[in-house]
Structures are given as structure tokens and as C-alpha cells.
């Protein structure tokens, strides 16, 4: 498993990329989160991609439903979240009457509930690619870990292109927890870094390229050519304060209830 110990790429390659993020945000798993200030509804209505780096400390508090990021509208059954489901990494997406859950076929976390190692103090790069279907055709979701597609099972079903296009949820996206109809829920104990959202479905070559830490997502490089498609990019490199600056300047986030910048990065 690739992570902090391997640094994913050589120091020489990192220097050539000319980008160095030395901070991340630490969440304690109680009630801390980043409010992005935006639901990104119109982006979710299209094909889109999420990317982030995360690390859970050894013996972290990993509740069965601890959420890495997400937003839900319980009144309309529209929303999405990446989370721990009984010891497995899962991504659930609802759009009107349709729902889809992709869940890792193997045990992702080292323990399902309570005290567990999670990523065992190793940084993971996670990417969620949602491909919108055409009309009444079904879309698809792919989960990548460290540049490799996870083998997943589809527990719920599929979302048609029509229903995804009608996705309706105005609740802001939270990082480190989920915005459950304007109420924070299911926080995770974790470090999170370099959170990004595109309004296109990145292909495998692009995902492999951005899985190298030190990649500036604002610059096309290698197999990655979607800098202009970024909708939001929280580098989380501020080092102090309660602002999570969006490099795209779509919506700056707010560190809420006490998450803090730490000098721990992939």
C-alpha cells in the first residue's frame, strides 16, 4: 500500500513539479468539520470527480458511519457521502428516486467500529468519479485508492442521467463530516488534505497522474489535463486560522468547531 513511507514519487520529481504543501487539517471525530459554503448542486447534476488525501491515526475513533465528506437533504432524498460502512469504504449517491451505493469488496479499515486503525497512520489518495448516464440510461461510480480502481459491489442500484440532472440539494458540502439537512452528523477522526472537485469525470490516466503528491491541480501535467475543469480546490495549506481558501475562488470554506491546521502532509 502506497503512503507516507514511500512518498509516492521521488523528492526530485516533487521539486520538478514546483509545488509543496506542508499542512493538512486535523479533525478529532467529535463535531469538527469544514463548511465549504456551497452545495455544488449544479456540478453534481453532471459528471464529476472528487479527490482528496486522508489519513486516520492508529487507534482512531472510527464509528460505523464516520463520514469523510458529504451532504444530504432528507426531505428530497438527494445527497452523497464517502464514509466507513461496517469496516469498508463506501460511497452513496442519491438523486431523487434513484440511489446508488458502491462499497469496497474487501475490508478497507482495520476495524469496523469503535477504536480502529483505519488507514493505520498512512496517507491514502482517494478519488470518486461519477459518470452521468444518458437520459434514462444508468450512470456509474468508480472509487480509486492510490491511483488504483477499488473492486466494489453495487449495493443499492443505479442513477439515471435524467434523475442526476434533476438532483436537488441546497445544503452545503461538509468535509470531515456530513451536512445532514443542515445538521452536522457522523464526524471522522482524520487528517484531510488537497480536497478538489471537477465538473468532469476524470479518466484513469488523469487519476494516476494526480495520485502523485506534489501535483499542483491548477496546472496540467502528464496524463492530467483538466485544470480548467476544477470547480473547487481546497489546498488546506493555510497553516493557521479558520479559513479554507478555495484556489478557484468559487467558495471559501470555514473550519468549524475547532479543526486545526497541522504540519502533517502526504
C-alpha positions, 0 to 999 in steps of 0.5 A: 500500500502506497503512503507516507513511507514511500512518498509516492514519487521521488523528492526530485520529481516533487521539486520538478513539479514546483509545488509543496504543501506542508499542512493538512487539517486535523479533525478529532471525530467529535463535531469538527468539520469544514463548511465549504459554503456551497452545495455544488448542486449544479456540478453534481447534476453532471459528471464529476470527480472528487479527490482528496488525501486522508489519513486516520491515526492508529487507534482512531475513533472510527464509528460505523458511519464516520463520514469523510465528506458529504451532504444530504437533504432528507426531505428530497432524498438527494445527497452523497457521502464517502464514509466507513460502512461496517469496516469498508469504504463506501460511497452513496449517491442519491438523486431523487428516486434513484440511489446508488451505493458502491462499497469496497469488496474487501475490508478497507479499515482495520476495524469496523467500529469503535477504536480502529486503525483505519488507514493505520497512520498512512496517507491514502489518495482517494478519488470518486468519479461519477459518470452521468448516464444518458437520459434514462440510461444508468450512470456509474461510480468508480472509487480509486485508492492510490491511483488504483480502481477499488473492486466494489459491489453495487449495493443499492442500484443505479442513477439515471442521467435524467434523475442526476440532472434533476438532483436537488440539494441546497445544503452545503458540502461538509468535509470531515463530516456530513451536512445532514439537512443542515445538521452536522452528523457522523464526524471522522477522526482524520487528517484531510488534505488537497480536497478538489472537485471537477465538473468532469469525470476524470479518466484513469490516466488523469487519476494516476497522474494526480495520485502523485503528491506534489501535483499542483491541480491548477496546472496540467501535467502528464496524463492530467489535463483538466485544470480548467475543469476544477470547480473547487480546490481546497489546498488546506495549506493555510497553516493557521486560522479558520479559513479554507481558501478555495484556489478557484475562488468559487467558495471559501470554506470555514473550519468549524468547531475547532479543526486545526491546521497541522504540519502533517502532509502526504 
